[in-house]
Amino acid sequence: MTRVLGIDVGGTKVAIGVSTADGPALSAHVRLDTGPDTLARALAAARALDGAPAAVGFSTCGVIRDGVVRLAPNVPGWEGLELPRLLQEAYGATPVSIDNDVNAAAAAELRWGALRGVSTGVYLNLGTGLAAALVVDGRVVPGAHGAAGEIGYLQVTPGEPAFADGRVPLEERVAGGALAARGTALLGRPVTAAELLGGGHARELVDEALRTLAMSVANLCVVLDPERLVIGGGMMGAAELILPRLAAEVGRAVPFPPEVRPARFADDAPLLGALALARAAVA
């Protein structure tokens, strides 16, 4: 089997892996912290891991629009980076496939995981941030500007501050980073989203966030009419709390409710997605 290389650049870390088989297994991998010169350090580490892959898959925070990275303020130097051009210069004739991290994770679920065989579906990522990937005809839909599924920008109340005001309304209410910040302010001491979801702290805050999330996900399912809703991301450490709440609201509000499942890949999902993108590029 040909060797392919996957690179995932997230808000805090870079994960790089090599695969020698068409499956969710790594034959070698390395991790770096993000920071200054993230891309240069990532490419140097990737060359050391495999200097001649058959294809490269690249998963990135943000979206690619007009040849540059957008909506990625958390990685120094990443916003506005001409990523496609730089990767083409680095790898020449080697096929390179790029997508955002949530779409890449969905690609892994489509190829090897909980979305395998699904024609119309939704992959929901609940982590520090919030986003979804939309699957139609067995493929992830990018949208007209590469930003399909960016549900963090959904408004919760009419007329509230939104994207044009520098805000991310739904994400600021329900994502892991927002829960941690709101819980810390409420309790007067540092807390994580995992603590809030796993304990009895700030129960009203958690219930409100889950109600808002469930309503938004149900509305998304009404629009797309998926056959399956797959949920992944770091917040799924509290799957026993989150899954029943989402499934109940989807079942109540959606005329033809989809099957609700946890994602197969909890760890390194975007990196495995990068490898799935590379495998597709080889094919």
N, C-alpha and C positions, 0 to 999 in steps of 0.2 A: 504494500500500500504506500502511496506517495505521502511525503511529510508535508504538513501544512503548519503555518505559524499563526497564532492569535495574539493580538495586543489589545488590552483594555485599559483605557485611561479614565479614571474616575475622579471624584472630587478630592480624595485624600491619598489614593494609591494607584499604582500602575501594576497590572498583572500581565505576564507574558508566558505563553505556553506553546509547546510543540505537540502535535498529535501525529501518530503514525497509522491510525486506524479510523474508520468512519464510525466513531462512537464517542461518548462523553468521557474520554480518558486522556490524561496527559502523560506523555513519555518524559517530559522535562518541563520545569517551569521556574520562574523567578518573579520576585516582587520588588517594587521600588516605591518610595514616597513621591507624591507630586510636589512641585515646587519650581524653582528657577530651572529653565532649560529642560522642562519635562520631556518634550519630544526628542531632543537630541540624546538624552540619557536613555530613553526608552528604546530608540533605534539602535544605540550602541549595545544595550543589553540583549536586544533581539538578535543582532548579528552574532554576538557571542554564543547565543543559544542555538541558532541555526542560520548559517550564512547563505544557504541556497534552498529555501523552501519552494514547493511547487506553487503555492499561493499564499497570500496573506489576508487575514481578516482583521479589521480594525474597528473596535467598539469605543465610542467616545461619548462623554457627557456633552450635552447640548445637541444641536442639529446642524447639518451641513446645508447652507443656503448660498447660492451664487459662488460656490467654490471656497467659502470660508465657514468657520465655526461660529454659530450664533447661540445665544441663550446659555452661555457657559461662563458665568462670572467667577466661579469658585476656584478655577485653576489659573494661576498666574501666567499671563501671556497667551491664554487659550482663546479668549474672545477675539474674533477677527482673524484667527490664524488660517493661512491658506493650506489647510491640511491635505486636500487631494493632490495639489501640485507638489508639495513637499514629499509625500509618499511616493508619487510617481517618479520623482527625481531619485529617491532612495532605492527603489526596487526595479526601475526600468521596465523591462518586458514582463516581469513577473506579475500575474494578475493580483490586484489589490481590491478588496471589497470593503467599503466603509459604511457604518450605520451608527445611529445613536445607541446608547447602552441598553435601553429598554426594548427597542426593536431587535437588537442582537439577542437579548435574553429570550425574546419570543421566538426567534429563529432556532435557538437551541431546543426550546420546547416543541416546536413544530417538527424538527428533524428527529429528536430522540426522546421527547418527554410527553407532557400531559396534553399537548395540542396535536400530537401526531395523528394524522388521518382526519383532522378537522378542516372543513372548508371555510366556515364562518365562525370566528371566535374573537375573544378579547383576552389579552394578557395584561393583568394589572400589577404594577410594581408598587408595593408599599414599603418605603424605606425612609431615609433621611428626607428625600423628596418624594414626589408623587407624579406618576405618569402611566400611560397605558400604551399598548400596541394593538392595532386593529388588524385582524386577519380576514381577508376576503379571497375566495377561490384558492385557499391554501397558501396564500402569500401575505406577508406584512405589507400593508398599504402605507406608503410614505406621505401621501397628501400632496397638494399642489406646491407646497413650500418646504416639504420635508418635516413638517411639524404636526402631522396627524397624531392624535392620542395625547397631546400635551394638556391633559385634563386638569392639571394644577391651576391653569388659568381660568377655569370655569368660575363664574360668579355664583355666590350663594344667596345674596340678597340684591334686588334690583338697584342699579345705580351706584353700587359700592365702588371704592377705588379698585382699579383693575390694571391690566398690562400697561396702558398708557401712563399710568401714575406710578409705575415701577413696582406694582404689587402682583402677587400670585395668590388670588383669593382663596381657592379651595385648598391649595397646598399649605397656606398659612394657618389653616384650621385643623387639618387632619394628618399631615405628614409627620414622620418621626421627629424631625428637627423642630418643627413647630410645637409638637406636644411637649417635648423636653423644655423648650423655652417658656411655654405657657405654664407648665407645671412648676418650673423653677421659680417663676414670678409669684405664683399662687402660694406655694409652700414656703418660700423664703429661704430655700436651700437648693443646691444643685441636684437635679434628678434626671434620669434618662427616660426615654420613651418606654424602654423595656420595664423599668421599675413601675411606671404608671400603669402599663397594661397588665403587668403580672401581679400587682398588689392592690391593696385597698385605698391607695392614695389618690386624692383628687378624682373620686369616682364620677362625680357630676361632669367634670371636664372630659373624661374619657368617654362617658356615655354620649355627651353632646357631639364629640368628634366622630364617634362611630355612627350615630344617627345621620350626620351630615354626609359622611362617606357613603353610607349605604344608599341614601337617597340619590346621590350623584351617580353611583355605579348602576343603580336600577334605571335611571334616566338614560345612561349610555346604552344599556342593553335594550331599552325600548327603541332607541334610534337604530341600532345596528342589527338587532334580532339575531344574536349569536346562538350557536348550538352549544357552546361551552365557554365558561368564564374560568380562567386559570389565574390564581393569585400567588404572587411570589414577593420577594424582597425581605429586608431585614426585620420588618415588623411581624413577619409570619412566625417568629418565635412565640407569639401569642395567638397562634392559629385557632386554638380551642375557644378563644374569646371572639376573634374576628370573623371566622368563617360562618358560624351559625347566624350572626347578626346580618351579614351580607346576604346569605342564602335566603333568610326569612324575608328580607325586604325585596329582593329580586323576585321571589315567589309570589309576593303580595302585589307587586306593582307592574310586573311585565306580563303582557298577554300570553306569550309563549316562553316561559322561563327557561334559561339555559341551565345545563348541568354546571354545578360549581365545584371546582377541584383545586387543591393546593398544587403549586408548581412542583415538578420533579426536582428541579435544581434550586437549592437554597443558597449554596455557597458557589461563588465564582460563576454565576449565571451569565453575566456579560462576557467573561472570557470564553466560556463554552460557546456562547453565541458568536464570538469572533471566529472561533474554529469552525462553527457551522457555516458562517459566511465564506470562509476560505474553502471549505469542502464544496460549497455550491459554485464557487468561482472555478475550481478545478473541473467540475462537471461541465 
